[in-house]
Amino acid sequence: MIRLFVFAILNLFVLHVSVSPLFAKAPTTPKILFTSARDGNYEVYIMNPDGSEQVNLTQHRATDRDAVWSPSGDQILFESDRDGIRDLYLMNPDGSNVRRVFRKAIYRNDPAWAPDGKQIAYVHMNLEIPLFVIHIATLGKQKEAPLADGLDPAWSPDGTEIACSVGGLIKRRLALINVRTGNRRLPMRPKVTNRQESPSWSAAGDKLAFTWNKNPPPLADGELVAKAWDDRRTIYIVNRDGTGLQQIVDEAGPRATNPELSPSGNEVLYTQKIDGHLQIFKVDINSEVPTQLTNIKQNSGGDWFDPAYPLSVSPQPQFLTTTWGKVKSK
């Protein structure tokens, strides 16, 4: 009896820190994760790329949101405050086997996977300052370390850079952070760079989708400027080197945010307010024709997985060897 009890405790501990649960299975068809508050609180949902078969995965009274697929599609990483503080959790693609990533809970959000499936990036917010710092962690080892100030991290498919948003509330711009050195480069240098946010990589790593408003309103008052910027944000695509800027969602409509490039690179998910409620759309990059995927109130975000476009999950030496600081155990 004692042996069985000890074995059960050890199994629970392993599930808490492991990244290879026994019964996780990747989807065999393309799927999209998204956040919805249709039932009164925020939950993680899954649906087909045409908007059909929308299913609640989390079914919890906590706020669950911002779910992202692992590169192999056999795990989902998401945010939740179910233990009293917003932190990161893992679960299987069917919503089972939910467990916290870290033993020590602190405020963590904006999760992103490394292409090897062994590391993640996320934002830790110091609520007292406030200060937003991107961290990198190795799953299963309880090790994490700061990389650079920023928001909305997105790990490049080749593993060498993390795209993010840097700067203040209004003067926020797109930046690429070298994972090994922490050095930052700004791919775009137009006169207007305010409110460049939420970058998303193409599967080939040659393009980025992001939210922006390149046409600032002629207003002087700070609050009015902020609101006008917010109301006119929309979706753009740009080459990794900052060239080839393309606006793919009309700026005349309600603001469009949270872009996510499809694995094929032909479509972009985004969130837009329609009739007072946030809804999820996708737009064809070539035709720029949008399709509404959700109709029930309050949906946002989105992350694609398509087994036809798998990412490499082999360790890549160029980004597993870290020089960005002393790794701390939490």
Secondary structure, 3 states (H helix, E strand, C coil): CHHHHHHHHHHHHHHHHCCCCCCCCCCCCCEEEEEECCCCCCEEEEECCCCCCCEECCCCCCCEEEEEECCCCCCEEEEECCCCCCEEEEECCCCCCCEECCCCCCCEEEEEECCCCCEEEEEEEECCCCEEEEEEEECCCCEEEEEEECEEEEECCCCCEEEEEEECCCCEEEEEEECCCCCEECCCCCCCCCCCEEEEECCCCCEEEEEECCCCCCCCCHHHHHHHHHHCCEEEEEECCCCCCEECCCCCCCCEEEEEECCCCCEEEEEEEECCEEEEEEEECCCCCEEECCCCCCEEEEEEECCCCCCCCCCCHHHHCCCCCCCEEC
